Amino acid sequence: MTDDGAPRRTRRNVLKVGGALAASGLLAGCTGGAEDGGTQTDGGATAAETTTAAGTDAETEATGSSSSYSVSIEPVGEVEFDRPPETWVANNGSWADMGVALGVEPPKGVWMTSRYHTQYYDEIPDVSVDKSDMVSLYQDGVSKEVFYELDGDVHVIDPNFLLNRFKGWKQADIDEISENVAPFFGSSIFSTGYEWHEDYDYYTLYEAFEKLAAVFQRTDRYEAFASLHEEFQSNLSDVVPSSESDRPQVAVMWAAGDEPESFSPYLVGEGTSFKQWRDLNVRDALAETDVKDFHESRGSIDYETLLEVDPDVVLFRGQEAKTAEEFQDTVVSFMQDHDTASALTAVENGDVYRGGPLYQGPITNLVLTERAAKQLYDVEGELFDRERVASIVNGDV
């Protein structure tokens, strides 16, 4: 610590931030109390990256160094790298999963480790993540000290998320961590429901994935995953009924605990957290009612309201820590014995399921979408090649 109490500069000059964040202009005035919950204008790597980082991923991994390069992402702007980061901090499981897909070491910290569901990797041979030493950035607030302690080479976090998630951070704090530890490089992709997100473009899952691949200089793995994803989408097209009337009406809600009585409603929209439901072309039962999205209203609904909607399928978020069997033995069993819930069509037909997490990256999206396809359309067998996923992660592209 310095004499005035401020932490000393600890980060070597490996990474530099430019553009909007350095100017502190784009992020200014973005304050508020939003909770955790487009099109791309830049093609990914900047011209500097294209010309100065022309070496292969294999060369970069073997030598641990490369020429300087830069990558641009909104709302941060252009970030310059002297070499690929070795350690990093991620906003959430979406970005953490991208890192796993790229074959890099897991992040040292994420917003909440409890919401980074690493059990999905059990589906993939030779791929696993031990998060026992991973740090939760959010611990009844987010302290700047945790960033100093983690000492990452890059923070894959949207600064606007820190500024708007709660009232503890200001632009000066973002600038301090960028200068004294490492820059921010990230964008909020899991949801587009926040007002502060209207000021900059939204990246799809694979647009964001391409950006991070450029940061770690592992674009070959990104391209392999993009190709696998295209094949997966083709497989889904054979599964999803062409007639809208043959697709189920679903209600996606957040339900905590084993015996939930009220729920936060989520309307299926943009953002990576809804990708599997968009790809499966479900009909959103709540969107056809007066029920407001949780991001908009911060409201909740109960079983009486849900019975009025009576969706074909009920999907509960907030239950991913349970196995399918545990979910059936607790939440579903409770609903079957509940006076009102038991009258729901979804309960009567056995169509109440876990609704997936808030965060998903390229690997978890494959797992979750296949799971959802089996829930909704009685799909048998596998829709993607798990061995191929493992090969890409481990560098055999």
Secondary structure, 3 states (H helix, E strand, C coil): CCCCCCCCCCCCCCEEECHHHHHCCCCCCCCCCCCCCCCCCCCCECHHHHHHCCCCHHHHHHHCCCCCEEEEECCCEEEEECCCCCCEEECCHHHHHHHHHCCCCCCCEECCHHHCCHHHHHHCCCCCCCCCCCEECCCCCCCHHHHHHHCCCEEECCHHHHHHHCCCCCHHHHHHHHHHCCCECCCCCCCCCCHHHHHCCCCCHHHHHHHHHHHHCCHHHHHHHHHHHHHHHHHHHCCCCCCHHHCCEEEEEECCCCCCCEEEEECCCCCHHHHHHHHCCCEECHHHCCCCCHHHHCCCEEHHHHHHHCCCEEEEECCCCCCHHHHHHHHHHHHHHCCCHHHCHHHHCCCEEECCCCCCCHHHHHHHHHHHHHHHHCCCCCCCCHHHHHHHHCCCC
